[in-house]
Amino acid sequence: MMYVSTKTILWLAILTLVITWPQRVDSEVCKKRNDCKCKFENGTIINLKTIGNKEGRVPGFPYTTADEWGVWEFSFNGCHNYADQYCPSGVVACQRSTDHTVTPGFPLGTADTADFTDGTLLRFGAMKDGQQRYTEVRLICDPKIGPGASQLKTLGEINYDWIYHYELTSKCCCPDGCVGGGDDHPDDPEDDEILSFVILCSILSVAVVVAFLALLVGWVIFKKYYRKEKEDIPYNTFSTIQVNKGYF
């Protein structure tokens, strides 16, 4: 006859509580607010709005080569689209030939495709002639470098995979490094609704587990101390009764 000990049941109950306990939300996720901003779970903001030219035909960071051969040049304009003779459709980053013979150039991303991922990497995308290209900008926080002095390092296409890399160093890459304008921490009804739902589900799950544990502990105490039965609890009570009565 199989038995399940009281200790085993208690360990299973504890394991159930651990598994169902609400998990901490990853604070490193930076949720996109618009093309220039993202917001962390703790409420801090990364705001790149003051980097690059908001309007015009000149990028905030002009064309520069990325390798020793200098075959291609790359531009970057923060989170704002710009248009010139090489990328007239409006882009945040553009690739052109060093001798300017390739016209138009190649769009490497548009502002509306901005993806902040974990707040340390900004990603854009653009399509031309059936080929998707991506721009990845590593955001490096430096509180000493203001928006007007932000530094850009152009790395180009490192792995020949249609992904073009930059490194942007600025205080605006820091959480709450460049705030202002009254819209950096707006109320977000959608966020409030999601948070309320998560809290409610967490409370209900904890309540169910606590109630289960309370019933389990009460049942064990009743079986052990009031009915004076063995510590081991029968796995199949019906079979035990049949054996005791001599049916088997």
C-alpha positions in Angstrom: 0.0 0.0 0.0 1.3 3.4 -1.0 1.6 6.2 1.6 2.4 9.9 1.2 4.0 11.4 4.3 3.0 14.7 5.9 6.4 16.2 5.2 6.0 15.3 1.5 2.7 17.1 1.3 4.0 20.2 3.1 7.0 20.3 0.7 4.7 20.1 -2.3 2.6 22.9 -0.8 5.7 25.1 -0.4 6.8 24.4 -3.9 3.3 25.3 -5.2 3.5 28.6 -3.3 7.0 29.4 -4.8 5.9 28.6 -8.4 2.7 30.7 -8.2 4.2 33.7 -6.3 4.2 36.8 -8.4 7.5 37.3 -10.2 9.3 40.7 -10.3 8.8 42.5 -13.6 12.1 43.0 -15.5 13.0 46.7 -14.8 15.4 46.7 -17.7 12.6 46.7 -20.3 12.1 50.2 -21.7 8.7 50.6 -23.2 8.5 52.8 -26.3 6.5 56.1 -25.7 7.2 57.6 -29.1 9.9 57.7 -31.7 12.3 59.5 -29.3 11.4 58.2 -25.8 11.0 55.0 -23.8 9.9 54.5 -20.2 11.3 52.0 -17.6 9.1 50.2 -15.1 10.5 52.5 -12.4 9.1 55.5 -14.2 12.4 56.9 -15.5 12.6 58.1 -19.1 15.2 58.0 -21.9 14.5 61.0 -24.1 16.5 61.5 -27.3 14.3 64.3 -28.6 17.1 67.0 -28.4 19.6 64.9 -30.4 19.8 65.5 -34.2 17.9 68.0 -36.4 14.2 67.9 -36.0 13.5 69.4 -39.4 15.7 70.0 -42.5 17.9 68.3 -45.0 21.0 68.0 -43.0 21.6 65.2 -40.5 22.7 66.0 -36.9 25.7 63.7 -37.4 27.1 64.2 -40.9 28.4 61.5 -43.2 31.5 59.8 -42.1 33.4 56.6 -43.0 33.4 53.6 -40.8 36.4 51.6 -42.0 39.9 52.0 -43.3 38.9 51.5 -46.9 36.4 54.4 -46.8 34.2 53.1 -49.5 31.0 54.0 -47.8 29.9 56.9 -45.6 27.1 56.9 -43.0 24.9 59.6 -41.5 22.7 59.6 -38.4 20.1 62.0 -37.1 18.9 60.7 -33.8 15.2 59.9 -33.7 14.2 62.4 -36.4 13.8 61.8 -40.1 15.7 64.0 -42.5 15.8 64.1 -46.3 18.7 64.9 -48.7 19.7 64.0 -52.2 20.9 60.6 -51.1 17.9 59.5 -49.0 15.1 61.8 -50.2 12.3 59.7 -48.7 13.2 60.7 -45.1 15.4 58.6 -42.8 17.3 58.7 -39.5 20.4 57.1 -41.1 21.7 56.9 -44.7 24.5 55.2 -46.5 26.2 56.8 -49.5 29.4 56.0 -51.5 32.5 58.0 -50.6 32.8 59.3 -54.2 29.1 60.2 -54.2 28.6 58.3 -57.5 25.9 56.1 -56.0 22.7 58.1 -56.1 20.4 57.7 -54.4 22.0 56.1 -51.4 20.6 53.4 -49.1 18.1 54.2 -46.3 19.1 52.5 -43.1 16.1 53.3 -40.9 13.1 55.5 -40.4 11.9 57.2 -37.2 8.6 55.4 -36.9 10.4 52.0 -36.6 12.3 53.0 -33.5 12.6 50.1 -31.0 14.3 50.8 -27.6 14.5 47.1 -26.4 16.2 47.3 -23.0 17.0 51.0 -23.1 20.6 50.5 -24.1 20.0 49.6 -27.8 18.0 51.7 -30.3 17.0 49.9 -33.5 15.6 51.2 -36.7 14.7 49.6 -40.0 14.1 50.5 -43.7 13.4 48.7 -46.9 14.9 49.4 -50.4 14.8 47.2 -53.5 13.4 44.3 -51.5 16.2 44.3 -49.0 15.6 45.2 -45.4 18.4 47.1 -43.7 18.7 47.9 -40.0 20.4 50.5 -37.9 21.5 49.6 -34.3 22.6 52.4 -32.0 24.3 51.4 -28.7 23.2 54.0 -26.2 26.1 54.9 -23.8 25.2 57.0 -20.8 27.6 59.8 -19.9 26.1 62.5 -17.6 28.9 64.9 -18.5 28.0 65.1 -22.2 25.0 67.3 -23.0 22.8 66.9 -26.0 24.6 69.5 -28.1 27.9 67.7 -27.5 26.7 64.2 -28.0 29.3 61.9 -29.6 28.6 59.4 -32.3 30.9 56.6 -33.3 30.2 55.0 -36.7 31.0 51.3 -36.9 29.2 50.4 -40.2 28.2 46.9 -41.3 30.3 44.7 -39.1 29.2 41.2 -40.0 27.9 41.8 -43.6 24.3 41.1 -42.3 22.6 44.3 -43.4 22.8 45.7 -39.9 24.7 49.0 -39.5 26.1 49.9 -36.1 26.6 53.2 -34.2 27.5 54.1 -30.7 25.9 57.2 -29.2 27.4 58.7 -26.1 25.3 61.4 -24.3 23.6 62.3 -21.0 20.4 61.8 -23.0 21.2 58.1 -23.1 20.9 58.1 -19.3 17.5 57.5 -17.5 16.0 61.0 -16.9 19.2 62.4 -18.4 17.4 64.8 -20.7 14.0 65.7 -19.3 11.8 68.7 -19.9 8.8 69.9 -21.9 6.3 68.7 -19.5 5.6 65.4 -21.3 8.4 63.2 -20.0 6.3 61.5 -17.3 2.7 61.7 -18.6 -0.1 59.7 -17.1 -0.8 56.6 -19.2 -4.3 55.1 -18.6 -3.2 51.9 -20.5 -0.3 51.4 -18.2 -2.5 51.9 -15.1 -5.1 49.4 -16.4 -2.4 46.8 -17.1 -0.8 47.4 -13.7 -4.1 47.1 -11.9 -4.9 43.8 -13.7 -1.5 42.4 -12.8 -1.9 43.4 -9.1 -5.4 41.9 -9.0 -4.2 38.6 -10.5 -1.3 38.5 -8.1 -3.6 39.0 -5.1 -6.0 36.3 -6.2 -3.3 33.8 -6.9 -1.7 34.4 -3.5 -5.1 34.2 -1.8 -5.9 30.8 -3.5 -2.5 29.4 -2.5 -2.8 30.6 1.1 -6.3 29.2 1.4 -5.0 25.8 0.0 -2.2 25.8 2.5 -4.5 26.7 5.4 -6.9 23.8 4.5 -4.0 21.4 4.1 -2.3 22.3 7.4 -5.7 22.1 9.2 -6.4 18.7 7.7 -3.0 17.4 8.6 -3.3 18.6 12.2 -6.8 17.1 12.5 -5.6 13.8 11.2 -2.5 13.7 13.4 -3.6 15.0 16.7 -7.4 14.6 17.0 -7.9 11.2 15.3 -4.5 9.9 16.6 -3.7 8.4 13.2 -0.2 7.7 11.9 1.9 10.5 10.5 1.8 8.9 7.1 -1.4 9.6 5.2 -2.8 6.8 3.0 -2.5 7.5 -0.7 -5.7 5.5 -1.4 -8.1 5.4 1.5 -10.7 3.4 -0.3 -8.2 0.6 -1.0 -7.1 0.7 2.6 -10.6 0.2 3.8 -11.1 -2.7 1.5 -7.9 -4.4 2.7 -8.9 -3.9 6.3 -12.3 -5.5 5.7 -10.7 -8.5 4.0 -12.0 -7.9 0.5 -8.5 -8.5 -0.9 
